[in-house]
């Protein structure tokens, strides 16, 4: 029994070794027999694509006007509701008008008196002019009449100026808004005496158009400048970017504006320079103080290679794509190609490219980039073949 047990153990051991040896020999055969992964590819060619920037921004009124009385007087009435829309030329406060009306009436009477004196002086000059021709009056008398007429004409201009000043003060006493916008709260109540413009009555914010202010980093500006100098980027004329406003819910505002100001100075705290855009706001849907995102459009990336975002993979140390390249024995294999990515683009109307990535370096014209089936590629150099369903639009067949 003891010998038989040893013999059985030896037999089991030998059998196990033979089984393991057989498995070891079959593994390379199974590896070599792995079926090629079915993939879809696209042949990359240079193209012109839109270049856009999306940045955080804040809104402010295009004009923020302080409403002050230009003349002194007692506030008789407030003619607006706080927070409501007011029109340009609308009276917001009315001071006591009676003193100003009295002044207008007095200077109107003065003007009539001066006109009467001028008419008398003109008649006197005409009369003396005829007598002087007959030498029945002295030259001195005639010269005095002419001087009186000139003085009367000067008095007329002075009286007219005083009347216009009185009429202007009467208008100023009605304290009108110079812009159309939203009125703030009243800062002076009815019955208060205001000594003039040193007292702030209220504020009006013009909301149409509205201003968008945002910062552009120095690094981004330098990169765009280099790309433009190299012919890889076409920028808007004179920096007049088209401006779209993206709201907090991701939707876009109806109206498109334009950048109209760019500060040459760099903020030492943020490393950005300030830009400003003006956007129509006829319905007052945008309000000062809102935080939005601004999308700058109007530039174009020239001679760019673009691939779908799903085709770009991350190795942990950088981005790469798989190329369908020639391998040994005439087979096609998946060859990894490191790439430098740029910005995302949305090529609307180009199927499969609604979300695409600009490739700055790593590709050349004619490269066959694998855009579908990457999950079937288990290692670099794995055999691949085009899928039976065909390739993506614009792909090589």
Secondary structure, 3 states (H helix, E strand, C coil): CHHHHHHHHHHHHHHHHHHHHHHHHHHHHHHHCCCCEEEEEEECCCEEEEEEEEEEEEEEEEEEEEEECCCCEEEEEECCCCCCEECCCCECEEECCHHHHHHHHHHHHHHHHHHHHHHHHHHHHHHHHHHHHCCCCCHHHHHHHHHHHHHHHHHHHHHHHHHHHHHHHHHHCCCECCCCEEECCCCCCCCCEECCCCCEEEEEEEEEEEEEEEEEEHHHHHHHHHHHHCCCEECCHHHCCEEEEECCCCCECCCCEEEEEECCCCCCCCCEEEEEEEECCCCCCCCCCCEEEEEEEEEEEEEEEEEEHHHCEECCCCEEEEEEEECHHHCEEEEEEEEEEEEEECCCCCCCCCCEEEEEECCCCCCEEEEECHHHCCCCCCEEEECCCCCCCCCCC
